[in-house]
Amino acid sequence: MQELIIGLGSNLGDRRKNIETAIALIGERIGLVTAESTFVETEPWGFESENKFLNCAIIVGVESCSSGSYSSSAAGIIGILQSIEYGFGRVRTGVYTDRAIDLDILFYGDEIINEPGLIVPHPKLHERDFILISLMELCPEKVHPVIGKSIRELWGDQKYLPQSQVPPPTPSL
């Protein structure tokens, strides 16, 4: 079984319901959701908006097929995630905008993938507090296969501040 870690975010509509619905769809279409982080409210990243995001991450167990099933490959999974996003009305324009749901593959086991339209591990995960907060809860000792540091080390490196100066997450009730 391959461990898939997905980041989820929403800043439009009923954010919690959007994420919970997306998690249920991921469970139906990709594999068993084995862990879910706390929901955290954050400011938008990469664009201006009055709408804050609700974010979390999940771990999904993906059964790999000996026949090399496309649906269990990272490319197949990103296709499924994008179809879920489209079901929420997401249109990808190449520009960061408000969205009802955003689904990103953060890690797919320890695989390193660099293909058009798919880079795994997520190329910006180590720069984003809202991802690191969730990963600190789920898998702090997981080592980033490209950077060679654990999530705990990446969190401590965040903005080159000592851990005591990194702002704590804001849990959402």
C-alpha positions as CSV (number, residue, x, y, z in Angstrom):
1,M,0.0,0.0,0.0
2,Q,1.3,3.4,-1.0
3,E,0.8,6.4,1.4
4,L,-0.6,9.4,-0.2
5,I,-0.8,12.7,1.6
6,I,-3.2,15.3,0.2
7,G,-3.6,19.0,1.3
8,L,-7.1,20.4,1.2
9,G,-8.2,24.0,1.3
10,S,-11.4,26.0,0.8
11,N,-12.2,29.7,1.1
12,L,-15.6,29.9,-0.6
13,G,-19.0,28.8,0.6
14,D,-19.4,26.4,3.5
15,R,-15.6,25.7,3.8
16,R,-15.9,22.9,6.3
17,K,-18.6,21.1,4.4
18,N,-16.6,21.5,1.2
19,I,-13.6,19.8,2.7
20,E,-15.6,17.1,4.4
21,T,-17.3,16.3,1.1
22,A,-14.0,16.2,-0.7
23,I,-12.5,13.9,1.9
24,A,-15.5,11.5,1.5
25,L,-15.1,11.6,-2.3
26,I,-11.4,10.9,-2.0
27,G,-12.2,7.9,0.2
28,E,-14.7,6.6,-2.4
29,R,-12.5,7.2,-5.4
30,I,-8.9,6.8,-4.3
31,G,-8.5,4.8,-1.1
32,L,-9.0,4.6,2.6
33,V,-8.5,7.9,4.5
34,T,-6.4,6.7,7.5
35,A,-5.7,10.1,9.2
36,E,-7.0,13.7,9.1
37,S,-5.3,16.7,10.6
38,T,-7.1,19.4,12.5
39,F,-8.8,22.1,10.4
40,V,-6.8,25.4,10.5
41,E,-7.9,28.8,9.3
42,T,-5.3,30.8,7.4
43,E,-4.9,33.8,5.2
44,P,-4.8,33.3,1.4
45,W,-1.3,32.5,0.1
46,G,-0.1,34.0,-3.2
47,F,-3.1,36.4,-3.7
48,E,-5.2,39.0,-1.9
49,S,-8.7,38.0,-0.7
50,E,-11.0,38.9,2.1
51,N,-11.9,35.2,2.3
52,K,-9.8,33.2,4.7
53,F,-9.0,29.5,3.9
54,L,-9.8,26.5,6.0
55,N,-7.1,23.9,5.5
56,C,-6.2,20.4,6.5
57,A,-4.2,17.4,5.3
58,I,-5.2,13.7,5.0
59,I,-3.3,10.5,4.7
60,V,-4.8,8.0,2.2
61,G,-3.8,4.4,1.7
62,V,-3.7,3.6,-2.0
63,E,-3.6,0.0,-3.1
64,S,-1.1,-0.4,-5.9
65,C,-2.1,-2.8,-8.6
66,S,0.5,-5.3,-9.9
67,S,-0.8,-4.4,-13.4
68,G,0.2,-0.8,-12.8
69,S,-3.3,0.5,-12.6
70,Y,-3.6,4.1,-13.8
71,S,-6.0,5.0,-11.0
72,S,-3.4,4.2,-8.4
73,S,-0.6,6.1,-10.1
74,A,0.2,9.7,-9.1
75,A,-1.0,10.8,-12.6
76,G,-4.2,8.9,-12.2
77,I,-4.7,10.3,-8.7
78,I,-4.2,13.9,-9.8
79,G,-6.8,13.4,-12.5
80,I,-9.3,12.1,-9.9
81,L,-8.5,15.1,-7.6
82,Q,-9.0,17.5,-10.4
83,S,-12.3,16.0,-11.3
84,I,-13.4,16.5,-7.7
85,E,-12.3,20.1,-7.9
86,Y,-14.2,20.6,-11.1
87,G,-17.3,19.1,-9.4
88,F,-17.0,22.1,-7.0
89,G,-16.8,24.5,-9.9
90,R,-13.0,25.0,-9.8
91,V,-11.5,26.4,-13.0
92,R,-7.8,26.4,-13.2
93,T,-6.4,29.6,-14.8
94,G,-2.8,29.5,-13.7
95,V,-3.5,32.4,-11.3
96,Y,-4.3,31.9,-7.6
97,T,-8.0,32.8,-6.9
98,D,-10.7,32.1,-4.4
99,R,-12.0,28.5,-4.6
100,A,-14.5,26.2,-3.0
101,I,-11.9,23.4,-2.9
102,D,-8.2,23.0,-3.6
103,L,-6.7,19.5,-3.6
104,D,-2.9,19.0,-3.8
105,I,-0.8,15.9,-3.7
106,L,1.8,16.7,-1.1
107,F,3.6,13.3,-1.0
108,Y,3.1,10.0,-2.7
109,G,5.1,7.7,-0.6
110,D,8.8,8.7,-1.1
111,E,8.3,9.1,-4.9
112,I,9.9,12.0,-6.7
113,I,7.8,13.0,-9.8
114,N,8.6,15.8,-12.1
115,E,6.3,15.7,-15.1
116,P,4.3,18.4,-16.9
117,G,1.3,19.2,-14.7
118,L,2.6,17.0,-11.8
119,I,5.4,17.6,-9.3
120,V,5.6,15.5,-6.2
121,P,6.5,16.2,-3.5
122,H,4.5,19.5,-3.8
123,P,7.2,22.0,-4.8
124,K,6.1,24.7,-2.4
125,L,5.0,22.7,0.6
126,H,8.1,23.7,2.6
127,E,7.3,27.4,2.1
128,R,3.7,27.2,3.3
129,D,2.8,27.4,7.0
130,F,-0.7,26.1,6.3
131,I,0.7,22.8,4.9
132,L,3.5,22.4,7.5
133,I,1.0,22.9,10.3
134,S,-1.0,20.0,9.1
135,L,2.0,17.8,8.4
136,M,3.4,18.5,11.8
137,E,0.3,17.0,13.3
138,L,0.1,14.0,10.9
139,C,3.7,13.0,10.2
140,P,6.4,15.2,11.8
141,E,9.2,12.7,11.2
142,K,8.4,12.2,7.5
143,V,11.5,13.1,5.5
144,H,11.1,15.2,2.4
145,P,12.7,13.0,-0.3
146,V,14.1,16.0,-2.3
147,I,15.2,18.4,0.5
148,G,16.3,15.6,2.9
149,K,14.8,17.1,6.0
150,S,11.9,16.0,8.2
151,I,8.7,17.9,8.4
152,R,9.8,18.9,12.0
153,E,13.1,20.3,10.6
154,L,11.3,22.1,7.8
155,W,8.8,23.6,10.4
156,G,11.8,24.7,12.5
157,D,13.5,26.3,9.4
158,Q,10.3,28.2,8.5
159,K,11.3,31.7,7.8
160,Y,14.6,31.0,9.4
161,L,13.1,31.7,12.9
162,P,13.8,29.7,16.0
163,Q,10.9,27.3,16.7
164,S,9.8,29.5,19.6
165,Q,9.2,32.5,17.2
166,V,7.2,30.6,14.6
167,P,3.6,31.6,15.0
168,P,1.4,28.7,16.3
169,P,-1.4,27.4,14.1
170,T,-4.9,28.8,14.6
171,P,-7.2,25.8,15.0
172,S,-10.7,26.2,13.7
173,L,-13.6,24.9,15.7
